Amino acid sequence: MRQARSRTIRNKAQRSSLRTALKHVRAAATADAAAVAYRLAARVLDRAARKGLIHKNNAARQKSRLAALVKRLKAKAAS
């Protein structure tokens, strides 16, 4: 019973940090800030998938969408 509770708490903390990392990418004001936030978010997503917190395809999908967002921001800044 004790292990299940600690796992729940740990998963909740990891899920919270994952969501926060994703929000930082989406809320970035500049393309450079978004790129930096994306690198961190990609690491957090990969770790979450490796640990079984989310499915690997879910991590890949989210990374792809965030990368497209960063690419659009960079294109917008260039024009």
The 8 nearest C-alpha neighbors of each residue, nearest first, counted from 0:
[[1, 3, 2, 4, 5, 6, 7, 8],
 [0, 2, 4, 3, 5, 6, 7, 8],
 [1, 3, 5, 4, 0, 6, 7, 8],
 [4, 2, 6, 0, 1, 5, 7, 8],
 [5, 3, 7, 1, 6, 2, 8, 0],
 [4, 6, 8, 2, 7, 3, 9, 1],
 [7, 5, 9, 3, 4, 8, 10, 2],
 [8, 6, 4, 10, 5, 9, 11, 3],
 [7, 9, 5, 11, 6, 10, 4, 12],
 [8, 10, 6, 12, 11, 7, 5, 13],
 [11, 9, 13, 7, 12, 8, 6, 14],
 [10, 12, 8, 14, 9, 13, 7, 15],
 [11, 13, 15, 9, 10, 14, 8, 16],
 [14, 12, 10, 16, 15, 11, 17, 9],
 [15, 13, 17, 11, 12, 16, 10, 18],
 [14, 16, 12, 18, 17, 13, 11, 19],
 [15, 17, 19, 13, 18, 14, 20, 12],
 [18, 16, 14, 20, 15, 19, 43, 13],
 [19, 17, 21, 15, 20, 16, 14, 22],
 [18, 20, 16, 22, 17, 21, 15, 23],
 [21, 19, 40, 23, 17, 18, 22, 16],
 [22, 20, 18, 24, 19, 23, 40, 17],
 [21, 23, 19, 25, 24, 20, 26, 18],
 [24, 22, 20, 26, 21, 25, 27, 36],
 [25, 23, 33, 36, 21, 27, 22, 26],
 [24, 26, 22, 23, 27, 21, 33, 65],
 [25, 27, 23, 24, 22, 28, 33, 21],
 [28, 26, 33, 24, 25, 32, 29, 23],
 [27, 29, 26, 32, 30, 33, 31, 25],
 [30, 28, 32, 31, 27, 33, 72, 76],
 [29, 31, 33, 73, 72, 32, 34, 69],
 [32, 30, 34, 33, 29, 35, 73, 27],
 [31, 33, 35, 29, 34, 30, 27, 36],
 [32, 34, 27, 30, 36, 24, 31, 35],
 [35, 33, 37, 31, 32, 36, 30, 69],
 [34, 36, 32, 38, 37, 33, 31, 39],
 [35, 37, 33, 24, 39, 34, 38, 40],
 [38, 36, 40, 34, 39, 35, 24, 33],
 [37, 39, 41, 35, 36, 40, 34, 42],
 [38, 40, 42, 36, 37, 41, 43, 35],
 [39, 41, 37, 43, 20, 42, 38, 21],
 [42, 40, 44, 38, 43, 39, 37, 45],
 [43, 41, 45, 39, 40, 44, 46, 38],
 [42, 44, 40, 46, 41, 45, 17, 47],
 [45, 43, 41, 47, 46, 42, 58, 40],
 [46, 44, 48, 42, 47, 43, 41, 49],
 [45, 47, 49, 43, 44, 48, 50, 42],
 [48, 46, 52, 44, 50, 45, 49, 53],
 [49, 47, 55, 53, 51, 45, 46, 50],
 [48, 50, 46, 47, 51, 45, 55, 52],
 [49, 51, 47, 48, 52, 46, 53, 45],
 [52, 50, 48, 53, 49, 47, 54, 55],
 [51, 53, 47, 50, 48, 10, 54, 14],
 [54, 52, 48, 51, 47, 55, 57, 58],
 [55, 53, 57, 56, 48, 58, 51, 52],
 [54, 56, 48, 58, 57, 59, 53, 49],
 [57, 55, 59, 58, 54, 60, 48, 53],
 [56, 58, 60, 54, 55, 59, 61, 53],
 [59, 57, 55, 61, 56, 60, 44, 62],
 [58, 60, 56, 62, 57, 61, 63, 55],
 [61, 59, 63, 57, 58, 62, 56, 64],
 [60, 62, 64, 58, 63, 59, 65, 57],
 [63, 61, 65, 59, 60, 64, 66, 58],
 [64, 62, 66, 60, 61, 65, 59, 67],
 [65, 63, 67, 61, 66, 62, 60, 68],
 [64, 66, 68, 62, 67, 63, 61, 69],
 [67, 65, 69, 63, 68, 64, 62, 70],
 [68, 66, 70, 64, 65, 69, 71, 63],
 [67, 69, 65, 71, 66, 70, 72, 64],
 [70, 68, 72, 66, 71, 67, 33, 73],
 [69, 71, 67, 73, 68, 72, 66, 74],
 [72, 70, 74, 68, 73, 69, 75, 67],
 [73, 71, 75, 69, 30, 70, 74, 76],
 [72, 74, 76, 70, 30, 75, 71, 77],
 [75, 73, 71, 77, 76, 72, 70, 78],
 [74, 76, 72, 78, 73, 77, 71, 70],
 [75, 77, 73, 74, 78, 72, 30, 29],
 [78, 76, 74, 75, 73, 72, 30, 71],
 [77, 75, 76, 74, 73, 72, 71, 30]]
